[in-house]
Amino acid sequence: MPSTRASADHAGPHVPRLTVLHALAAGIDFDRYFRWRRAREGDPFYVRFPGFGAALFTGTAVGAREIFRAPVEFTQPPRPNPIEPMVGAASLILASGERHRRDRAVLAPAFHSVRIREYGELIRDSVVREMSGESGQAWVVGARVDARAAARALTLRVISTVVFGVDDPQRRAECTAAVTDFLTAFSGSLMLVPALRRGVLGHGPWDRFHAARTRLDMLIRAEIARRRHSDGTPPTDILGMLLSADADLLSADADEPAASADDRLCEQLRTLLVAGHETTATALVWALFRLHRAPEALARLRAQLRDAGSDATALELAGLPYLDAVCQETLRLHPPVPIVLRRLTEPYTLRGVALAAGDTMGIALPLLHSDPDVWTDPERFDPGRFIERHYRPFEYAPFGGGHRRCVGAALADYELRIALATILGRKHLRLAPPHAHGRMPVSVPHNIATGPRRTISFDVLSDVSH
């Protein structure tokens, strides 16, 4: 809840009272709701979440700087947290203080740029296999492809291999089915309305989610057990690296409930599986959509891919400047996780509003990425803006910022570039109705990320000739 000081200042922002109506408006059209609130009340403004209290939001570079530069010891993730049932209390996303520093120190080497470059050919191979129809619909001429389903399948293939080293078709199919059921079971209503998190004779939404989570955790624990009894070959995946790390870093803190190292490890791995593929899959769908609504940008990118040649390595593709600009512009317009939240442990002032310990402050990324003081013609898809200038981390923050910036940001960036280049380098596509023309699709919460409310499909027109 906001402090008394902030609430009593009638000249400043006020907390909306009709919480349920505001929550419904945000759930129907997230971006539009935040723009409406800023236009009506200015910046900053309060948003109240059912069951989670109020947060003071900013959408300016000045406000983002204040939040990202807040002393580390002053902030922590808000609790209770809407995504806690998905990722678990031990997840790096929800850790704070010394625990966050230690867990991040364990995970960070797995996402170092040198190691990530080793995944390049794996990513490209995964895209090619999915497009061939190995585990889903083949991208053959005349087919209509569900972009979200295809993107989820190929990014899940990548993350399951990167995390577990999965190369067996049966194990991959089990992993895919378990993660897909888990994501589907955690609906927007369960995330936003904690009161619904109750069992209903074993058949309600919460029961189905709990069963899906149990199934996924059993799979993860089986992988942990299998790896503990491996032949000692140097690890090349994240699970192997974590098991070879200092055991003390994976153990429970003295003041936490008695949780085994495997409990903590299971929740970290579940977080990586969920966050590591859903966010990238959503960004890939938006990139394909935006390009096929912007013929000049698509033609320019195709020309760059053509110049690179069919024998270009994954690393060479990822370094193409216009490809990089397309991906950055996509993430500007469609950040997969559109809000950044911090719970204060000490009094702090955000944009002149006094907050107390226990208050929550946040950044609305759709507003930050459309701030007219920073972005020219912000509603327009214009990758060239990222070639013409460099934006500061307080102006452009698709992966958050400060000491809590997404640990997997480099892998997500790399995967998005290679996946997009591979698809466009092999097929000519056309947006299927109703999205080929007209209004932009509405973005709504999908478990840990936000994405198009309805399916976006593409017709496969022809193969790309080299």
C-alpha positions as CSV (number, residue, x, y, z in Angstrom):
1,M,0.0,0.0,0.0
2,P,1.2,3.6,-0.6
3,S,2.4,5.6,2.3
4,T,0.1,8.0,4.1
5,R,2.2,10.9,2.9
6,A,1.8,10.1,-0.7
7,S,-1.9,9.3,-0.4
8,A,-2.8,12.4,1.5
9,D,-1.2,14.8,-1.0
10,H,-4.3,15.8,-3.1
11,A,-2.1,17.5,-5.7
12,G,-0.2,14.3,-6.3
13,P,-1.2,10.9,-7.7
14,H,-4.1,9.1,-6.1
15,V,-4.9,5.4,-5.7
16,P,-7.8,4.2,-7.8
17,R,-10.7,2.8,-5.7
18,L,-12.5,0.6,-8.2
19,T,-9.8,-2.0,-8.2
20,V,-11.7,-4.7,-10.0
21,L,-12.8,-2.5,-12.8
22,H,-9.2,-1.2,-13.3
23,A,-7.9,-4.7,-13.2
24,L,-10.4,-5.7,-15.9
25,A,-9.5,-2.8,-18.1
26,A,-5.8,-3.7,-17.8
27,G,-6.5,-7.3,-18.6
28,I,-8.5,-6.4,-21.7
29,D,-5.9,-4.0,-23.2
30,F,-2.8,-3.6,-21.0
31,D,-1.1,-1.0,-23.2
32,R,-4.2,1.1,-23.7
33,Y,-4.9,1.1,-20.0
34,F,-1.5,2.4,-19.0
35,R,-1.6,5.1,-21.7
36,W,-5.1,6.2,-20.5
37,R,-3.9,6.5,-17.0
38,R,-0.9,8.6,-18.0
39,A,-3.0,10.8,-20.2
40,R,-5.5,11.3,-17.4
41,E,-3.3,11.7,-14.4
42,G,0.2,12.5,-15.7
43,D,3.4,10.8,-14.4
44,P,3.8,9.1,-11.9
45,F,0.4,7.4,-11.2
46,Y,-0.8,4.6,-9.0
47,V,-2.1,1.2,-10.1
48,R,-3.8,-1.2,-7.7
49,F,-3.6,-4.9,-8.2
50,P,-6.2,-7.2,-6.6
51,G,-4.6,-8.9,-3.7
52,F,-1.3,-7.3,-4.1
53,G,-1.8,-3.6,-3.2
54,A,-0.9,-0.5,-5.1
55,A,2.3,0.5,-7.0
56,L,3.4,3.9,-8.1
57,F,4.3,3.8,-11.8
58,T,6.5,6.0,-14.0
59,G,7.0,5.8,-17.7
60,T,9.8,8.4,-18.1
61,A,13.5,8.1,-18.4
62,V,13.9,10.3,-15.4
63,G,11.7,8.0,-13.3
64,A,13.4,4.9,-14.7
65,R,16.8,6.3,-13.7
66,E,15.6,6.9,-10.2
67,I,14.3,3.3,-9.8
68,F,17.3,1.6,-11.4
69,R,19.7,3.7,-9.3
70,A,17.9,3.1,-6.0
71,P,20.4,1.6,-3.5
72,V,20.5,-2.2,-3.8
73,E,19.7,-2.6,-0.1
74,F,16.5,-0.3,-0.5
75,T,14.6,-2.6,-2.9
76,Q,13.4,-6.2,-3.3
77,P,10.8,-8.0,-5.4
78,P,7.2,-7.3,-4.3
79,R,5.7,-10.1,-2.2
80,P,3.2,-11.6,-2.6
81,N,4.1,-11.8,-6.3
82,P,1.6,-12.7,-9.1
83,I,4.1,-15.2,-10.7
84,E,5.3,-16.9,-7.5
85,P,3.1,-20.0,-8.1
86,M,4.9,-20.4,-11.4
87,V,8.5,-19.8,-10.6
88,G,8.5,-20.6,-6.9
89,A,9.7,-18.7,-3.8
90,A,13.4,-19.8,-4.4
91,S,13.4,-18.4,-8.0
92,L,16.1,-15.8,-8.8
93,I,13.3,-13.5,-10.0
94,L,12.0,-13.3,-6.4
95,A,15.2,-13.6,-4.5
96,S,16.6,-10.5,-2.7
97,G,19.6,-9.3,-0.7
98,E,22.5,-11.7,-0.3
99,R,20.5,-14.7,-1.6
100,H,19.9,-12.8,-4.9
101,R,23.6,-11.9,-5.2
102,R,24.7,-15.5,-4.5
103,D,22.2,-17.2,-6.9
104,R,22.9,-14.7,-9.6
105,A,26.7,-15.4,-9.2
106,V,25.9,-19.1,-9.8
107,L,23.7,-18.6,-12.8
108,A,25.5,-15.7,-14.6
109,P,28.5,-17.8,-16.0
110,A,26.0,-20.0,-17.9
111,F,24.8,-16.8,-19.8
112,H,28.2,-15.3,-20.5
113,S,28.5,-14.0,-24.0
114,V,31.3,-16.5,-24.8
115,R,29.2,-19.5,-23.8
116,I,26.1,-18.1,-25.5
117,R,27.9,-18.0,-28.8
118,E,28.4,-21.7,-28.6
119,Y,24.6,-22.1,-28.8
120,G,24.3,-20.4,-32.1
121,E,24.3,-23.5,-34.4
122,L,22.0,-25.3,-31.9
123,I,19.5,-22.4,-32.2
124,R,19.6,-22.4,-36.0
125,D,19.3,-26.2,-36.1
126,S,16.3,-26.1,-33.8
127,V,14.5,-23.7,-36.0
128,V,15.2,-25.7,-39.1
129,R,14.0,-28.9,-37.5
130,E,10.8,-27.3,-36.3
131,M,10.1,-25.8,-39.7
132,S,10.6,-29.2,-41.3
133,G,7.7,-30.5,-39.1
134,E,9.8,-32.8,-36.9
135,S,7.5,-32.2,-33.9
136,G,4.7,-30.0,-35.3
137,Q,3.4,-28.5,-38.5
138,A,5.8,-28.4,-41.5
139,W,6.4,-25.0,-43.1
140,V,5.6,-26.2,-46.6
141,V,4.4,-24.0,-49.4
142,G,0.7,-23.5,-49.0
143,A,0.6,-24.2,-45.3
144,R,-0.9,-21.8,-42.8
145,V,1.3,-21.6,-39.7
146,D,0.2,-20.7,-36.2
147,A,3.2,-18.4,-35.4
148,R,2.7,-18.6,-31.6
149,A,2.6,-22.4,-31.5
150,A,5.6,-22.6,-33.8
151,A,7.6,-20.0,-31.9
152,R,6.9,-21.7,-28.6
153,A,7.9,-25.1,-30.0
154,L,11.2,-24.0,-31.4
155,T,12.2,-21.8,-28.4
156,L,11.3,-24.6,-26.0
157,R,13.5,-27.0,-28.0
158,V,16.3,-24.5,-27.6
159,I,15.9,-23.9,-23.9
160,S,15.4,-27.6,-23.0
161,T,18.7,-28.3,-24.7
162,V,20.5,-25.4,-23.2
163,V,19.2,-26.2,-19.7
164,F,19.2,-30.0,-19.7
165,G,21.2,-31.0,-22.7
166,V,18.1,-32.9,-24.0
167,D,18.9,-34.5,-27.3
168,D,16.7,-37.6,-27.1
169,P,13.4,-37.3,-29.0
170,Q,11.3,-39.0,-26.3
171,R,12.7,-36.9,-23.5
172,R,12.2,-33.7,-25.5
173,A,8.6,-34.7,-26.2
174,E,8.0,-35.3,-22.5
175,C,9.6,-31.9,-21.6
176,T,7.6,-30.1,-24.3
177,A,4.3,-31.6,-23.1
178,A,5.0,-30.9,-19.5
179,V,6.0,-27.2,-20.0
180,T,3.2,-26.6,-22.4
181,D,0.6,-28.0,-20.0
182,F,2.1,-26.0,-17.1
183,L,2.0,-22.7,-19.0
184,T,-1.5,-23.3,-20.3
185,A,-2.8,-24.1,-16.8
186,F,-1.6,-20.8,-15.3
187,S,-4.3,-18.6,-16.7
188,G,-4.4,-14.8,-16.4
189,S,-7.2,-15.1,-13.8
190,L,-5.1,-17.2,-11.5
191,M,-2.2,-14.8,-11.9
192,L,-4.2,-11.6,-11.2
193,V,-6.9,-12.9,-8.7
194,P,-5.2,-14.7,-5.8
195,A,-8.7,-15.6,-4.4
196,L,-9.1,-18.2,-7.2
197,R,-6.1,-20.1,-6.0
198,R,-8.2,-22.7,-4.1
199,G,-8.9,-26.3,-4.9
200,V,-12.4,-27.3,-6.1
201,L,-12.7,-31.1,-5.4
202,G,-9.6,-31.7,-7.5
203,H,-11.2,-30.3,-10.7
204,G,-10.8,-26.5,-10.6
205,P,-8.3,-24.3,-12.4
206,W,-6.0,-24.2,-9.4
207,D,-6.1,-28.0,-9.1
208,R,-5.2,-28.4,-12.8
209,F,-2.3,-25.9,-12.4
210,H,-1.1,-27.7,-9.3
211,A,-1.1,-31.1,-11.1
212,A,0.7,-29.6,-14.1
213,R,3.4,-28.1,-11.8
214,T,3.8,-31.4,-10.0
215,R,4.3,-33.2,-13.3
216,L,6.9,-30.7,-14.5
217,D,8.8,-30.8,-11.2
218,M,8.9,-34.6,-11.4
219,L,10.5,-34.3,-14.8
220,I,13.0,-31.7,-13.6
221,R,13.9,-33.8,-10.5
222,A,14.4,-36.9,-12.7
223,E,16.9,-34.9,-14.8
224,I,18.7,-33.8,-11.7
225,A,18.9,-37.4,-10.4
226,R,20.0,-38.7,-13.8
227,R,22.8,-36.1,-14.0
228,R,24.0,-36.8,-10.5
229,H,24.8,-40.3,-11.6
230,S,26.4,-39.4,-15.0
231,D,29.9,-40.4,-16.0
232,G,31.5,-37.1,-14.9
233,T,31.8,-35.7,-18.4
234,P,32.5,-31.9,-18.3
235,P,29.0,-30.2,-18.4
236,T,28.0,-28.2,-21.4
237,D,24.4,-27.3,-20.2
238,I,23.2,-25.2,-17.4
239,L,22.1,-28.1,-15.2
240,G,25.5,-29.6,-15.3
241,M,27.2,-26.3,-14.6
242,L,24.9,-25.7,-11.6
243,L,25.6,-29.2,-10.2
244,S,29.3,-28.6,-10.5
245,A,29.1,-25.2,-8.7
246,D,29.8,-24.6,-5.1
247,A,27.1,-26.5,-3.2
248,D,26.8,-23.8,-0.6
249,L,25.4,-21.4,-3.2
250,L,22.5,-23.7,-3.9
251,S,21.6,-24.5,-0.2
252,A,18.9,-22.8,1.8
253,D,19.6,-19.8,4.0
254,A,19.6,-20.3,7.7
255,D,16.5,-18.2,8.2
256,E,14.5,-19.9,5.4
257,P,12.2,-22.9,5.8
258,A,14.1,-26.2,5.5
259,A,14.4,-26.6,1.8
260,S,16.8,-29.0,0.2
261,A,19.3,-28.0,-2.4
262,D,17.3,-29.9,-5.0
263,D,14.1,-28.0,-4.1
264,R,15.9,-24.7,-4.8
265,L,17.6,-26.1,-7.9
266,C,14.2,-27.4,-9.2
267,E,12.6,-23.9,-8.9
268,Q,15.6,-22.2,-10.6
269,L,15.4,-24.6,-13.5
270,R,11.6,-24.3,-13.7
271,T,12.1,-20.5,-13.9
272,L,14.7,-20.9,-16.7
273,L,12.4,-23.2,-18.7
274,V,9.4,-20.9,-18.4
275,A,11.0,-17.5,-18.7
276,G,13.6,-18.7,-21.1
277,H,11.3,-19.7,-23.9
278,E,7.9,-17.9,-23.5
279,T,9.4,-14.4,-23.6
280,T,11.5,-15.1,-26.7
281,A,8.7,-16.9,-28.4
282,T,6.4,-13.9,-27.9
283,A,9.1,-11.5,-29.3
284,L,9.6,-13.7,-32.3
285,V,5.9,-13.6,-33.2
286,W,5.8,-9.8,-32.9
287,A,9.0,-9.4,-35.0
288,L,7.5,-11.5,-37.8
289,F,4.2,-9.6,-37.5
290,R,5.8,-6.1,-37.6
291,L,8.1,-6.9,-40.5
292,H,5.2,-8.2,-42.6
293,R,3.3,-5.1,-41.9
294,A,6.3,-3.0,-43.0
295,P,7.3,-4.0,-46.5
296,E,10.3,-1.6,-46.7
297,A,11.8,-2.9,-43.5
298,L,11.3,-6.5,-44.5
299,A,12.9,-5.9,-47.9
300,R,15.9,-4.2,-46.3
301,L,16.4,-7.1,-43.9
302,R,16.0,-9.7,-46.6
303,A,18.6,-7.9,-48.7
304,Q,21.1,-7.9,-45.7
305,L,20.5,-11.7,-45.2
306,R,21.0,-12.2,-49.0
307,D,24.3,-10.3,-48.9
308,A,25.4,-12.4,-45.9
309,G,25.0,-15.6,-48.0
310,S,23.5,-19.0,-47.2
311,D,26.8,-20.2,-45.7
312,A,26.9,-17.4,-43.0
313,T,27.4,-18.8,-39.5
314,A,25.0,-18.2,-36.7
315,L,27.4,-15.8,-35.1
316,E,27.7,-13.8,-38.4
317,L,23.9,-13.6,-38.7
318,A,23.5,-12.4,-35.1
319,G,26.0,-9.6,-35.9
320,L,24.0,-8.1,-38.8
321,P,23.3,-4.5,-37.9
322,Y,19.8,-4.2,-39.5
323,L,18.7,-7.5,-38.0
324,D,19.9,-6.2,-34.6
325,A,17.9,-3.0,-35.2
326,V,14.7,-4.9,-36.1
327,C,14.9,-7.0,-33.0
328,Q,15.6,-4.0,-30.8
329,E,12.7,-2.1,-32.3
330,T,10.4,-5.1,-31.8
331,L,11.3,-5.3,-28.1
332,R,10.8,-1.5,-27.8
333,L,7.2,-1.8,-29.0
334,H,6.5,-5.2,-27.4
335,P,8.5,-5.8,-24.3
336,P,7.5,-9.4,-23.3
337,V,7.4,-8.5,-19.6
338,P,6.0,-4.9,-19.7
339,I,6.4,-3.8,-16.1
340,V,9.3,-3.6,-13.7
341,L,8.4,-3.6,-10.0
342,R,10.5,-2.9,-6.8
343,R,9.2,-3.2,-3.2
344,L,11.0,-0.7,-0.9
345,T,12.6,-1.6,2.3
346,E,13.5,2.0,3.2
347,P,11.8,5.4,2.5
348,Y,12.4,6.7,-1.0
349,T,11.2,9.4,-3.3
350,L,10.1,8.7,-6.9
351,R,9.6,11.7,-9.1
352,G,8.8,13.9,-6.1
353,V,6.4,11.5,-4.4
354,A,7.5,10.3,-1.0
355,L,7.2,6.6,-0.5
356,A,7.6,4.6,2.7
357,A,9.2,1.2,3.4
358,G,6.8,-1.5,2.2
359,D,5.5,0.7,-0.8
360,T,6.0,-0.6,-4.3
361,M,7.2,1.4,-7.3
362,G,7.4,0.4,-10.9
363,I,8.2,1.2,-14.5
364,A,5.6,0.8,-17.3
365,L,7.8,-0.2,-20.2
366,P,5.3,0.6,-22.9
367,L,5.2,4.2,-21.7
368,L,9.0,4.4,-21.3
369,H,9.5,3.1,-24.8
370,S,7.0,5.7,-26.2
371,D,8.1,8.7,-24.2
372,P,7.9,11.6,-26.8
373,D,10.8,13.3,-25.1
374,V,13.0,10.4,-26.3
375,W,11.3,8.7,-29.2
376,T,10.4,10.4,-32.5
377,D,7.1,9.1,-33.9
378,P,7.0,6.4,-31.1
379,E,4.1,4.4,-32.5
380,R,5.9,3.8,-35.8
381,F,7.9,0.6,-36.4
382,D,11.2,2.1,-37.4
383,P,14.3,-0.1,-36.9
384,G,16.5,2.6,-38.4
385,R,16.2,4.6,-35.2
386,F,18.5,2.0,-33.5
387,I,21.1,2.5,-36.3
388,E,21.0,6.3,-36.0
389,R,21.6,6.5,-32.3
390,H,22.3,4.6,-29.1
391,Y,19.7,4.7,-26.3
392,R,20.6,4.8,-22.7
393,P,19.5,2.0,-20.3
394,F,17.0,4.4,-18.6
395,E,15.3,5.1,-22.0
396,Y,15.3,1.5,-23.3
397,A,14.9,-1.4,-20.9
398,P,13.2,-4.4,-22.4
399,F,14.9,-6.7,-20.0
400,G,14.7,-4.4,-16.9
401,G,17.7,-2.8,-15.5
402,G,20.0,-2.2,-12.6
403,H,21.2,-5.1,-10.5
404,R,18.1,-7.1,-11.3
405,R,18.4,-6.9,-15.1
406,C,17.3,-10.3,-16.6
407,V,20.2,-12.7,-16.3
408,G,19.3,-14.4,-19.5
409,A,18.9,-11.2,-21.6
410,A,22.0,-12.0,-23.8
411,L,20.7,-15.5,-24.6
412,A,17.2,-14.1,-25.4
413,D,18.7,-11.5,-27.7
414,Y,20.9,-14.0,-29.5
415,E,18.1,-16.5,-29.9
416,L,15.7,-14.0,-31.3
417,R,18.2,-12.8,-33.9
418,I,19.2,-16.2,-35.2
419,A,15.6,-17.6,-35.2
420,L,14.3,-14.6,-37.1
421,A,17.1,-14.7,-39.6
422,T,16.7,-18.5,-40.1
423,I,13.0,-18.2,-40.8
424,L,13.3,-15.3,-43.2
425,G,16.3,-16.9,-44.9
426,R,14.2,-20.0,-45.8
427,K,10.6,-18.9,-46.4
428,H,8.6,-16.1,-48.0
429,L,5.5,-15.6,-45.7
430,R,2.3,-13.5,-45.8
431,L,0.2,-12.5,-42.9
432,A,-3.1,-14.3,-42.9
433,P,-6.4,-12.5,-42.2
434,P,-7.5,-10.7,-40.1
435,H,-4.0,-9.4,-39.2
436,A,-2.7,-8.6,-42.7
437,H,-4.3,-5.1,-42.4
438,G,-6.2,-3.0,-40.0
439,R,-5.8,-2.5,-36.2
440,M,-2.9,-3.7,-34.2
441,P,-3.6,-6.9,-32.2
442,V,-4.2,-6.4,-28.5
443,S,-1.6,-7.6,-26.1
444,V,-2.7,-9.4,-23.0
445,P,-1.0,-11.4,-20.2
446,H,-0.1,-15.0,-21.0
447,N,1.3,-16.4,-17.8
448,I,4.8,-14.9,-17.3
449,A,4.7,-12.7,-20.5
450,T,2.3,-10.6,-22.5
451,G,1.5,-11.3,-26.1
452,P,-1.2,-11.1,-28.8
453,R,-4.7,-12.0,-27.5
454,R,-5.5,-14.0,-30.6
455,T,-3.4,-16.3,-32.8
456,I,-1.3,-14.7,-35.5
457,S,-0.9,-16.9,-38.6
458,F,1.2,-16.8,-41.7
459,D,0.7,-18.4,-45.1
460,V,3.9,-19.9,-46.5
461,L,4.2,-18.6,-50.1
462,S,7.5,-20.0,-51.3
463,D,10.9,-21.1,-50.5
464,V,13.7,-18.6,-50.5
465,S,16.2,-19.2,-53.4
466,H,19.8,-18.3,-52.9
